[in-house]
Amino acid sequence: MSETAGDAAQRLLLFDSGIGGLSVLHEIRRVLPSASIAYVADDAGFPYGDWEEGALTDRVVALMEALIPQHRPDLVVIPCNTASTLVLPALRARFGVPFVGTVPAIKPAAERTVSGVVSVLATPGTMKREYTRDLIARFASTCHVRLVGSSELARYAEQAMRGDDVPDDAIAAEIAPAFLDLDGRRTDTIVLACTHYPFLIDRFRRLSPWPVTFIDPAEAIARRVLSVLEAEAEPEDRPMRPGLAFLTSGNPWPEGLILLLSAFALEPGTVSRDPVPFTEEGR
């Protein structure tokens, strides 16, 4: 096992389709601020929810073929529900480095609901995965669970994080199907099954037709990272070790995002080009 944070910096590679994984990095930074972070956003392939399964698997595995030797991580975190529910088995079979993924938090939702009416707010890719339906069958069989696949919310979150205007009515329309009233039993718990969505949570709460509990898995992922690394949580006031963030497109980071990255002690890195070119046929 790798060295503890008290001896040498743990090297973590976080990989997501975009910048939504920063919601998970926030929690990782809170418990392991000394970690050496490389954050890779596959903006050239964003959004993953539009991809065919085989093409997405091939792309992510090929990207890891380039990224793992480059960054030599002790652990790879995939803070993306779509990629995790599809690609993690192939990644674990191919690479020796440990992976921590994220899957829809259906089990804790089933444990917390009082009304028994739960919604899973996801991307279309996560919504249609058999893995997601297996989680419902295993952990929420006594609940009424609605899967809501939004093709727009991840884009809206990216736009909002860049400082662009996203109208309230656009967001309200996307979350509306997650609110059910079944003969007086209302949805009381909504799983945020995309790591982009926590960046819109304040607006979700304001635009909700009634109060609900939104479940964000980021804290659980951070705890899992500590467990896999066999590390202890560090003091929150410990300075964050500077890290780098990369876009697979090789494009410069937008000004609005550079400020956001700085909040996580990340600076923009550069790549010369998309390491794995693709065509739209895989979408």
TIKE-942838 format. One record per atom (N, C-alpha, C): residue in three letters; x, y, z. Coordinates in steps of 0.02 Angstrom, whole numbers, plus 32768, in hexadecimal, padded with zeros to 4 digits. Atoms other than C-alpha are relative to their C-alpha. Layout:
// TIKE-942838
ALAXYZ
...
//
This chain:
// TIKE-942838
MET802B7FC48000
MET800080008000
MET802C803E8000
SER7FD97FC38006
SER803980B17FE0
SER800C801F8044
GLU7FED7FE07FC2
GLU808681218063
GLU7FC68029801B
THR80347FD87FE2
THR8018817D80DC
THR800C80497FF2
ALA7FFB7FB98010
ALA7FF3823680C7
ALA80338022802D
GLY7FD07FE07FD4
GLY8064825C815B
GLY80487FF77FE8
ASP7FBD800D8018
ASP80FC821480FF
ASP800D80217FBC
ALA7FF97FE48043
ALA80E682438049
ALA7FBB800B7FE4
ALA80417FEF801B
ALA8059828E7FE5
ALA7FE27FC67FD9
GLN802480308029
GLN7FD982147FA4
GLN7FF380217FBC
ARG800D7FE78044
ARG7FC882287EE8
ARG7FBC7FE67FE9
LEU804380128016
LEU7F13822A7EAF
LEU7FF3801C7FBA
LEU80177FEB8042
LEU7ED282317DFE
LEU7FB47FFD8001
LEU80497FFD8006
LEU7E1D826B7DEF
LEU7FEF800B7FB8
PHE80127FFE8046
PHE7DCB824F7D48
PHE7FB580037FF9
ASP80477FF8800C
ASP7D21828C7D10
ASP7FF580177FB9
SER80107FE88044
SER7CC882B87C6F
SER8005804C7FFC
GLY7FFD7FB77FFF
GLY7CCB836E7CA4
GLY801980178043
ILE7FE97FE47FC2
ILE7CDE83D77D3F
ILE7FD37FF0803C
GLY802C80137FC9
GLY7C53838A7DA6
GLY80237FDC8037
GLY7FDA80257FCE
GLY7CD2831D7DFE
GLY8020802C8035
LEU7FE67FD27FCD
LEU7D0D83B87E5A
LEU7FD57FFD8040
SER802A80077FC5
SER7C79839A7ECF
SER801A7FC8802D
VAL7FE180367FDA
VAL7CCE82F87F03
VAL80458015801A
LEU7FBE7FE77FEB
LEU7D7A83497F08
LEU7FF9802C803E
HIS800B7FD57FC5
HIS7D3383C67F85
HIS80037FD78040
GLU8001802A7FC4
GLU7D13833A8001
GLU80427FDD800B
ILE7FBF801F7FF9
ILE7DB882E47FDC
ILE80338032801C
ARG7FD47FCC7FE7
ARG7E1583877FF9
ARG7FF3800D804B
ARG80127FF17FBA
ARG7DB8839B809E
ARG80207FCC802F
VAL7FE580347FD4
VAL7DF882F480E3
VAL80497FF07FF1
LEU7FBB80118013
LEU7E9E82E68085
LEU801F803B7FDA
PRO7FE87FC48023
PRO7EDC8396805D
PRO80487FFA7FE8
SER7FBA80058014
SER7F91835E804D
SER80097FD77FC0
ALA7FF9802A803B
ALA7F6C82ED7FB8
ALA801780287FC3
SER7FEB7FE38040
SER7FC083127F12
SER7FCC7FED7FCC
ILE803B800B802A
ILE7F2F83257E99
ILE800F80107FB7
ALA80067FF28047
ALA7F2483157DDD
ALA7FB77FF57FEE
TYR804780048013
TYR7E73833A7D9F
TYR7FFC80047FB4
VAL800680028049
VAL7E4A830A7CEC
VAL7FB680027FEE
ALA80447FF9801A
ALA7DA983467C9A
ALA80017FEE7FB6
ASP800380158046
ASP7D8182EC7BF9
ASP7FCE802B7FDA
ASP802E7FD38022
ASP7D3183847BAA
ASP7FF87FEE7FB6
ALA800680148046
ALA7D56833E7AFD
ALA7FCB7FCA7FF7
GLY803380348004
GLY7CDF82AF7B24
GLY7FC080108023
PHE803B7FEC7FDA
PHE7C5F830E7B8C
PHE7FC5800C7FD2
PRO801280257FC3
PRO7BD482DF7BB0
PRO80007FB57FF4
TYR7FFD80498006
TYR7BE882257BD1
TYR7FBB7FE07FF8
GLY8042801D8005
GLY7B2D82097BDC
GLY7FE87FF47FB9
ASP801480078045
ASP7B2182167B1F
ASP80247FC87FDB
TRP7FD680318022
TRP7BA0818D7AF9
TRP7FE07FBA7FFF
GLU800F80478000
GLU7B8280D97AC4
GLU80307FDD8031
GLU7FDA80207FCA
GLU7BC180617B49
GLU80457FE97FEA
GLY7FC0801B8017
GLY7C4A800B7AE4
GLY803180377FF0
ALA7FD47FC98013
ALA7C9080AD7AA0
ALA801A8025803D
LEU7FEA7FDD7FC4
LEU7C9580FF7B4B
LEU80337FD68027
THR7FD0802B7FDE
THR7CEC80697B99
THR804480047FDE
ASP7FC17FFD8025
ASP7D6F806A7B10
ASP80248042800B
ARG7FE27FBE7FF8
ARG7D8B81247B24
ARG802080088045
VAL7FE67FF57FBC
VAL7DA181267BE1
VAL803C7FD3800D
VAL7FC7802C7FF7
VAL7E13808E7BE1
VAL803D801B7FDB
ALA7FC97FE58027
ALA7E7D80DD7B58
ALA801D803F8021
LEU7FE87FC57FDC
LEU7E8781817BB9
LEU802A7FEB803C
MET7FDA80177FC6
MET7EC081237C53
MET80437FE27FEB
GLU7FC0801A8019
GLU7F4780CE7BEB
GLU803480387FFB
ALA7FD27FC78003
ALA7F91817C7BD5
ALA800980228043
LEU7FFF7FD77FC3
LEU7F6581CD7C7C
LEU80247FDE803A
ILE7FE380227FC6
ILE7F9D81487CF8
ILE804D80017FFD
PRO7FB67FF98002
PRO8053813F7CBA
PRO801880488009
GLN7FEC7FBA7FFB
GLN805781FD7CB1
GLN7FFE80198048
HIS80097FE37FBD
HIS801882217D61
HIS80137FD08038
ARG7FEB80327FCF
ARG8048817F7DBC
ARG7FD980058041
PRO80287FF77FC4
PRO7FB7818A7E36
PRO80027FC3802E
ASP800B80367FD0
ASP7FA681257ED5
ASP7FB87FE77FFD
LEU804780108003
LEU7EEB81277EB6
LEU7FE1802A7FCA
VAL80277FDB8032
VAL7E7781587E28
VAL7FB880048018
VAL80457FF57FED
VAL7DCF81A47E54
VAL7FD980127FC2
ILE802B7FF28038
ILE7D4581A17DD2
ILE7FBF801E801B
PRO803C7FE17FE3
PRO7CC682217E14
PRO7FCB800D7FCA
CYS80307FFB8038
CYS7C4D81FE7D85
CYS7FD67FC18002
ASN802D80397FFC
ASN7BB5818D7D97
ASN7FFE7FD87FBF
THR800580238040
THR7BAA81667CDE
THR803D7FD57FF2
ALA7FC28026800C
ALA7C6081327CCD
ALA80077FC88033
SER7FF780327FCC
SER7C6180D67D73
SER7FD47FC37FF6
THR802E80378007
THR7BC7806D7D52
THR800F7FD67FC2
LEU7FF28023803F
LEU7C0B803B7CA7
LEU80487FE87FFB
VAL7FBA800B8013
VAL7CC980427CA0
VAL802C7FE38038
LEU7FD480167FCA
LEU7D0C80167D4D
LEU80177FB77FFA
PRO7FE780448005
PRO7D117F597D30
PRO80397FF97FCD
ALA7FCB80038032
ALA7D7A7F717C92
ALA804080218019
LEU7FC57FDE7FE6
LEU7DEE7FEB7CE9
LEU80237FD68035
ARG7FE180297FCB
ARG7E0A7F797D7F
ARG80217FC27FE3
ALA7FE2803A801F
ALA7E2D7EE77D0C
ALA804080127FDB
ARG7FC87FEC802A
ARG7EAA7F4A7CA5
ARG803B801C8029
PHE7FCC7FDB7FDD
PHE7F0B7FAE7D28
PHE80097FE78048
GLY7FF380167FBC
GLY7F5E7F837DCD
GLY7FF080338035
VAL800E7FCB7FD0
VAL7F3B802B7E1F
VAL7FB77FF98018
PRO804580057FE8
PRO7E9F802D7E8F
PRO7FD6803A7FE5
PHE80307FCF8017
PHE7E04808A7E54
PHE7FC880078033
VAL803C7FF17FD9
VAL7D7A80DD7EB8
VAL7FCF80237FD2
GLY80337FE2802C
GLY7CDB81027E58
GLY7FC8801D8029
THR803D7FE77FDF
THR7C32814A7E7E
THR7FC47FE27FDD
VAL803D801D801B
VAL7B8980F97E68
VAL7FC580238022
PRO803A7FDE7FE2
PRO7AD9813B7E89
PRO7FF47FEA8048
ALA8007800D7FB8
ALA7ABC81497F45
ALA7FB97FE98011
ILE8044801A7FF8
ILE7A1E80E07F3F
ILE7FF77FE08044
LYS800680207FBF
LYS7A41807D7FDD
LYS7FF480338038
PRO800F7FCF7FCB
PRO7A5081158051
PRO7FBE80247FF5
ALA80407FE0800D
ALA79B981637FFB
ALA7FC77FD4801B
ALA8034802D7FE8
ALA795180C98022
ALA7FFE7FFD804C
GLU7FFC80017FB7
GLU798D80CE80D6
GLU7FE3803F801F
ARG80147FC07FE3
ARG7961818580EE
ARG7FB880147FF1
THR80437FEA8014
THR78BA81968094
THR7FCC7FED8035
VAL8039800D7FD3
VAL781F81A48100
VAL7FC27FEF7FD7
SER803B800B802A
SER779C81AA8076
SER80077FC17FD5
GLY7FF58039802B
GLY77EB811B8015
GLY800080127FB6
VAL7FFF7FE98045
VAL77EC81857F77
VAL804380237FF4
VAL7FBB7FEA800C
VAL789C81A17F34
VAL8009800C7FB6
SER7FEE7FF48046
SER78DD81ED7E93
SER804C7FFF7FF9
VAL7FB980018010
VAL798781D57E42
VAL8009802F7FC5
LEU7FF47FCE8033
LEU79BB826F7DE1
LEU80457FF27FE1
ALA7FC3801B801E
ALA7A3D82337D64
ALA8006801A7FB8
THR7FFA7FF78048
THR7A7E82407CB3
THR7FDC7FC67FDE
PRO802080398022
PRO7A2981D47C2F
PRO802B7FC18001
GLY7FD4803A7FFF
GLY7AC281637C2D
GLY7FFC7FDA8041
THR800680217FBF
THR7ABA813F7CE8
THR7FBB7FE2800A
MET804580177FF7
MET79FE812D7CE4
MET7FF47FBD7FDE
LYS800F803D8026
LYS7A0080A27C61
LYS802E7FC68011
ARG7FD280367FEF
ARG7A8E803D7CAE
ARG7FDC7FCA802A
GLU801B80377FD9
GLU7A5D7F927CEE
GLU801A80028048
TYR7FE27FF97FBD
TYR7AD17FB57D81
TYR7FD28029802D
THR802D7FD57FD9
THR7A5C80407DBB
THR7FC17FDA8014
ARG803D80257FF1
ARG79C47FD07DB0
ARG800E7FC78032
ASP7FEE80337FCF
ASP7A1F7F477E10
ASP8004801E8046
LEU7FFD7FDF7FBF
LEU7A417FC47E9D
LEU7FBA800A801C
ILE80467FF67FE9
ILE79877FEB7EA5
ILE7FE27FBE8018
ALA801B80417FED
ALA795A7F337EA9
ALA801D7FE78042
ARG7FDE80197FC4
ARG79DA7F0E7F32
ARG7FEF8028803E
PHE80027FD67FC5
PHE79C27FA37FA4
PHE7FC080298008
ALA803B7FD47FFC
ALA791F7FFC7F7C
ALA7FC17FDD7FE5
SER80398025801C
SER78A47F737F4E
SER7FBE80118020
THR803E7FED7FDE
THR78267FB27FCD
THR7FEC80487FF3
CYS800E7FB9800F
CYS782D80657F8A
CYS7FE580077FB9
HIS80117FEC8044
HIS77DF80B77EF4
HIS803A802D7FE8
VAL7FC67FDC8018
VAL787980F07E94
VAL7FF580177FB8
ARG80047FE68043
ARG787081627DFE
ARG804580137FE7
LEU7FC27FED8021
LEU790681707D8A
LEU7FF2803A7FD1
VAL80097FC48029
VAL7913821C7D3C
VAL8042800F7FDD
GLY7FC37FF48026
GLY7993822D7CB2
GLY7FFE80437FDD
SER7FFE7FBD801E
SER79BD82E07C85
SER803B80047FCF
SER7FCA7FF78031
SER7A2083027BE7
SER801D80468003
GLU7FEC7FBA7FFF
GLU7A3683B97C16
GLU802280178040
LEU7FEA7FE47FC0
LEU7A5F83CD7CCF
LEU804C80028006
ALA7FB77FFE7FFC
ALA7B17839F7CC0
ALA801B803B7FD9
ARG7FEB7FC68028
ARG7B2A84217C37
ARG7FF080418026
TYR80127FC47FDA
TYR7ACD84A17CA1
TYR8031800C8039
ALA7FD17FF97FC9
ALA7B40847E7D33
ALA8044801B7FE7
GLU7FC17FE9801D
GLU7BDA84957CC5
GLU7FFB804B7FEF
GLN80097FBA8012
GLN7B9385397C84
GLN7FFF802D803E
ALA80057FD87FC3
ALA7B6985787D32
ALA804480068022
MET7FBE7FFE7FE1
MET7C16854B7D72
MET8030802D7FDA
ARG7FD87FD18028
ARG7C6085B17CE4
ARG7FE980488009
GLY801A7FBE7FF6
GLY7BF886447D1B
GLY7FCC80157FCD
ASP80337FF08032
ASP7B7C863A7C8B
ASP7FBB7FFF8020
ASP80447FFD7FE5
ASP7AC5865F7CA8
ASP7FD97FC27FEA
VAL802D8038800E
VAL7A5185C87CB4
VAL7FBD80118020
PRO80407FEA7FE4
PRO799985F97CC8
PRO7FE27FCD8031
ASP8020802B7FCF
ASP793985B67D5D
ASP7FCE7FD07FDF
ASP8034802B801C
ASP78AD85747CEF
ASP801E7FC47FDB
ALA7FDF80388021
ALA792885087C8E
ALA80127FCA8032
ILE7FEF80317FCC
ILE796684B57D2E
ILE7FC17FE1801D
ALA803E80197FE2
ALA78B684A77D76
ALA7FE07FCB7FD4
ALA801E8031802F
ALA787B844B7CDA
ALA80247FBD8003
GLU7FDA803F7FFE
GLU790683CA7CEB
GLU7FF47FD98040
ILE800980247FC1
ILE78E783A27DA2
ILE7FB77FF0800F
ALA8048800A7FF1
ALA782883A77D9C
ALA7FEB7FB78000
PRO801680468000
PRO781482ED7D6C
PRO80177FD9803E
ALA7FE880237FC5
ALA787182BE7E0C
ALA7FD08008803B
PHE802E7FF47FC9
PHE77E182FD7E78
PHE7FBD7FDE7FF1
LEU803D80278009
LEU775182827E89
LEU7FD28008803B
ASP803380017FCB
ASP76B082877EEB
ASP7FD37FC47FF1
LEU8024803E800A
LEU766981D77EF8
LEU7FCC7FF78036
ASP803780057FD0
ASP75C381E27F51
ASP8015801A8045
GLY7FEC7FE07FC2
GLY760E82567FD3
GLY80457FEE8018
ARG7FBA80127FEF
ARG76B782007FDE
ARG802D80247FCE
ARG7FD67FD8802C
ARG7733827D7F9A
ARG80497FEA8002
THR7FB780098000
THR77E6826B7F65
THR801F80278039
ASP7FDE7FDD7FC9
ASP785082947FFD
ASP804C7FFA7FFC
THR7FB9800B8006
THR78FC825B7FC4
THR80147FFC7FB7
ILE7FE880008046
ILE795A827D7F22
ILE804B7FF48000
VAL7FBA80128008
VAL79FF822B7EF6
VAL801E802A7FC8
LEU7FDB7FDB8034
LEU7A78829C7E98
LEU80327FD07FE1
ALA7FD88035801E
ALA7ABF82177E24
ALA802B801A7FC6
CYS7FD07FE2802D
CYS7B32828C7DC6
CYS802780328029
THR7FD87FD57FD4
THR7BC482E67E17
THR7FFE80497FEC
HIS800A7FBA8012
HIS7B9B83847DB7
HIS7FC880208029
TYR803D7FE47FE4
TYR7AF583977E0F
TYR800880248043
PRO7FFA7FDA7FC2
PRO7B3183CC7EBD
PRO801180497FF6
PHE7FF17FB9800C
PHE7B6E846E7E6E
PHE7FC180287FF1
LEU80407FDE800A
LEU7AB784967E4C
LEU7FD17FF6803B
ILE802D80167FCB
ILE7A7384597EF2
ILE7FDB803A8021
ASP80247FC77FE3
ASP7A4985067F37
ASP7FC580137FD4
ARG80377FF0802D
ARG79E085267E9D
ARG7FCC7FC87FFF
PHE803080377FFA
PHE799284797EA8
PHE7FD2800C803C
ARG80287FF67FC4
ARG795A84A07F59
ARG7FD0803A7FF8
ARG802A7FC58008
ARG7917854A7F2A
ARG7FC77FF27FCF
LEU8031800C8035
LEU78B985077E92
LEU7FD47FC3800D
SER8027803C7FF1
SER7873846A7EE4
SER7FB980138013
PRO80457FF07FED
PRO77B584677EF3
PRO7FF17FF28049
TRP8005800B7FB8
TRP77C984237FA4
TRP80457FE98019
PRO7FBD80137FE6
PRO785D83FE8018
PRO800D7FB57FF8
VAL7FEA80458004
VAL78BC835D7FF9
VAL80487FFD8019
THR7FBA800C7FEF
THR796183118030
THR80257FED7FC0
PHE7FD580118038
PHE79E483147FA7
PHE803D7FDB801A
ILE7FC780297FE9
ILE7A69828D7FBB
ILE803980067FCE
ASP7FC27FF78026
ASP7B1882B67F7E
ASP80327FCD801A
PRO7FD480367FE8
PRO7B9182217F85
PRO80488016800D
ALA7FBA7FEB7FFE
ALA7C2F828C7F8D
ALA80237FEE8042
GLU7FE180117FC0
GLU7C4F82738048
GLU80117FB68004
ALA7FF480487FFE
ALA7C3F81B78036
ALA803B7FED7FD3
ILE7FC7800E802C
ILE7CBA81B87FA5
ILE804180138022
ALA7FC47FEA7FDC
ALA7D38821A800C
ALA80137FCE8037
ARG7FF180337FCC
ARG7D28819B809A
ARG801C7FC17FE0
ARG7FE6803B8022
ARG7D45810F801D
ARG8048800B7FE9
VAL7FBB7FF08014
VAL7DE181667FDD
VAL802F7FF6803B
LEU7FD7800A7FC4
LEU7E27816B808E
LEU80087FB68010
SER7FFE80477FF0
SER7DFB80B480A7
SER80307FDB7FD1
VAL7FD680238031
VAL7E5080798007
VAL804A8012800A
LEU7FBB7FE97FF4
LEU7EEB80E1802D
LEU801A7FED8045
GLU7FEF800F7FBB
GLU7EEA80A580E1
GLU801D803E8022
ALA7FEA7FBF7FE5
ALA7EFB815B8114
ALA7FCD80198032
GLU802B7FDF7FCF
GLU7EB481C181A2
GLU7FED80457FE6
ALA80157FBD8012
ALA7E5182608188
ALA803080338020
GLU7FD27FCD7FE8
GLU7EC282F8819A
GLU7FDA803B801C
PRO80207FC47FE8
PRO7E9C839A81F5
PRO7FE9802C7FC5
GLU801B7FD98037
GLU7E2D84078188
GLU802680417FF4
ASP7FDB7FC28008
ASP7E9C849F81A6
ASP80467FF47FE3
ARG7FC0800D8020
ARG7F3284488159
ARG7FFF801D7FB9
PRO80007FE18043
PRO7F6684A680BA
PRO7FF87FCB7FC9
MET8008802D8039
MET7F3284578016
MET803E80017FD4
ARG7FC68005802C
ARG7FC184197FAB
ARG7FEA80157FB9
PRO80137FEC8044
PRO7FBC846E7EFF
PRO7FFE7FC57FD0
GLY800780348033
GLY7F8384007E6F
GLY7FF2801F7FBC
LEU800B7FEA8044
LEU7F60840A7DB6
LEU7FBF7FE37FE5
ALA803D80158021
ALA7EC283FE7D4E
ALA800A80037FB5
PHE7FF580068048
PHE7EBD83C97C98
PHE7FBF7FF77FDB
LEU8036800C802F
LEU7E4283D07C08
LEU801B7FD47FC7
THR7FE6802C8034
THR7E5383427B8B
THR7FFF80217FBB
SER80027FDD8041
SER7E2783B97AFD
SER803F80287FF3
GLY7FC67FD48007
GLY7EC5841D7B1E
GLY7FED80497FFD
ASN80167FBA8001
ASN7E5B84BB7B1F
ASN801480238041
PRO7FF27FDC7FC1
PRO7E8585447B9D
PRO7FC37FFE802D
TRP80367FFF7FD0
TRP7E1F85437C3B
TRP7FDD80447FFD
PRO80257FC17FFE
PRO7D9485C77C38
PRO80108028803F
GLU7FEE7FD57FC7
GLU7DB6865B7CAA
GLU7FD47FF1803D
GLY802D800D7FC8
GLY7D1C86357D13
GLY80127FC18027
LEU7FEE803F7FDF
LEU7D5E85877D39
LEU804380038022
ILE7FBF7FFB7FE0
ILE7E0E85BB7D64
ILE7FF880168048
LEU800E7FEB7FBB
LEU7DCB86147DFE
LEU7FE47FC78028
LEU801C80397FDD
LEU7D66857A7E2B
LEU80367FCD8010
LEU7FCA802F7FF4
LEU7DFE850A7E18
LEU802C8016803B
SER7FD47FE77FCB
SER7E61857A7E8D
SER7FE47FF18045
ALA801F80107FBF
ALA7DE385547F18
ALA80137FB98016
PHE7FEB80447FF1
PHE7E2184A07F0E
PHE804C7FF87FFB
ALA7FB77FFF8005
ALA7EDA84D27F04
ALA80177FDF7FBF
LEU7FEE801A8042
LEU7EDD84A07E4C
LEU801380397FD1
GLU7FED7FD28035
GLU7F3484FB7DBF
GLU7FF57FDE7FBD
PRO800B801F8042
PRO7F0E84E07D06
PRO80407FE27FE5
GLY7FCB801F8026
GLY7F7F84657CB0
GLY7FEE7FFF7FB7
THR800E80028048
THR7F8B844D7BF5
THR80147FBC7FE3
VAL7FED80398029
VAL7F8D83BB7B7D
VAL800080177FB8
SER7FF87FE88045
SER7FBE83CB7AC7
SER7FC37FF17FD6
ARG803B80128028
ARG7F2283757A86
ARG7FD87FCC8027
ASP802780357FE2
ASP7E9882FB7AB2
ASP80287FBF7FF8
PRO7FD8803D8006
PRO7EFA825B7ADB
PRO7FDD7FC87FDA
VAL802680358022
VAL7E7081EF7A90
VAL7FCD80217FD2
PRO80307FE3802F
PRO7E20823D79F6
PRO7FC47FD27FF6
PHE803C8028800B
PHE7D6F820379D4
PHE7FD580217FCC
THR80317FE5802E
THR7CE3821A7958
THR7FBC7FFF8022
GLU80437FFD7FE4
GLU7C2D82407979
GLU7FDB7FBE7FFA
GLU8023803F8009
GLU7C01818E7945
GLU7FF77FDA8041
GLY800680237FC0
GLY7C1D815279F7
GLY7FCB801C802D
ARG80307FDF7FD4
ARG7B9B81C77A3E
ARG7FBC7FDE7FFE
//
